[in-house]
């Protein structure tokens, strides 16, 4: 992992780690659900982009695959084509 900036929310890093540790290792972790879970469990001033970076780095050290579904312009997998 890279060096964390001074203004990083340590509680967010710990919460992301706890969330990822609870995930199955054979199913991709949904970025959208991970961000939502961290926001539910913890009050943080970090942006979604900051949380995404932390989740990607934490997931990579755990060798977890990610489902990059956090952007609003990405339709859900079961959506019909336009």
C-alpha positions as CSV (number, residue, x, y, z in Angstrom):
1,X,0.0,0.0,0.0
2,X,1.1,3.6,-0.6
3,X,1.8,6.0,2.3
4,X,-1.4,7.4,3.6
5,X,-1.7,11.2,3.6
6,X,-1.9,13.0,6.9
7,X,-5.5,13.9,6.6
8,X,-6.7,10.4,6.1
9,X,-9.5,9.1,8.2
10,X,-8.0,6.1,10.1
11,X,-11.4,4.9,11.2
12,X,-12.4,4.7,7.6
13,X,-9.4,2.6,6.8
14,X,-10.2,0.3,9.7
15,X,-13.8,0.0,8.7
16,X,-13.0,-0.8,5.1
17,X,-10.6,-3.5,6.3
18,X,-13.3,-5.0,8.5
19,X,-15.8,-4.9,5.7
20,X,-13.5,-6.5,3.2
21,X,-12.4,-9.2,5.8
22,X,-16.1,-10.2,6.0
23,X,-16.5,-10.7,2.3
24,X,-16.3,-14.1,0.5
25,X,-13.1,-14.5,-1.5
26,X,-14.7,-16.2,-4.5
27,X,-17.2,-13.4,-5.3
28,X,-16.2,-9.9,-6.5
29,X,-16.8,-7.2,-4.0
30,X,-19.3,-4.5,-5.2
31,X,-17.6,-1.1,-4.9
32,X,-21.1,0.5,-4.7
33,X,-22.1,-1.7,-1.8
34,X,-18.8,-1.3,0.0
35,X,-19.0,2.5,-0.1
36,X,-22.6,2.4,1.1
37,X,-21.7,0.0,4.0
38,X,-18.8,2.2,5.1
39,X,-21.0,5.3,5.0
40,X,-23.7,3.5,7.0
41,X,-21.3,2.3,9.7
42,X,-19.1,5.4,9.9
43,X,-19.4,9.1,9.7
44,X,-16.6,10.4,7.5
45,X,-15.7,13.5,5.5
46,X,-13.9,11.4,2.8
47,X,-15.4,11.7,-0.7
48,X,-16.6,8.6,-2.6
49,X,-13.5,8.9,-4.7
50,X,-11.3,8.8,-1.6
51,X,-13.2,5.8,-0.3
52,X,-12.9,4.1,-3.7
53,X,-9.1,4.5,-3.6
54,X,-8.9,3.0,-0.1
55,X,-11.1,0.1,-1.1
56,X,-9.1,-0.7,-4.2
57,X,-5.8,-0.7,-2.3
58,X,-7.2,-2.7,0.6
59,X,-8.9,-5.2,-1.7
60,X,-5.7,-5.6,-3.7
61,X,-3.6,-6.4,-0.6
62,X,-6.2,-9.1,0.3
63,X,-6.3,-10.3,-3.3
64,X,-10.0,-9.7,-3.6
65,X,-11.6,-9.0,-6.9
66,X,-13.8,-5.9,-7.2
67,X,-17.0,-5.1,-9.2
68,X,-16.4,-1.5,-10.3
69,X,-20.1,-0.5,-10.2
70,X,-19.9,2.8,-8.2
71,X,-20.5,5.3,-11.0
72,X,-24.1,6.6,-11.6
73,X,-23.7,6.3,-15.4
74,X,-23.0,2.6,-15.3
75,X,-26.3,0.6,-15.6
76,X,-26.8,-2.3,-13.3
77,X,-26.0,-5.8,-14.8
78,X,-29.7,-6.7,-15.2
79,X,-30.7,-3.5,-17.0
80,X,-32.0,-3.7,-20.5
81,X,-29.9,-2.0,-23.2
82,X,-31.0,1.4,-24.5
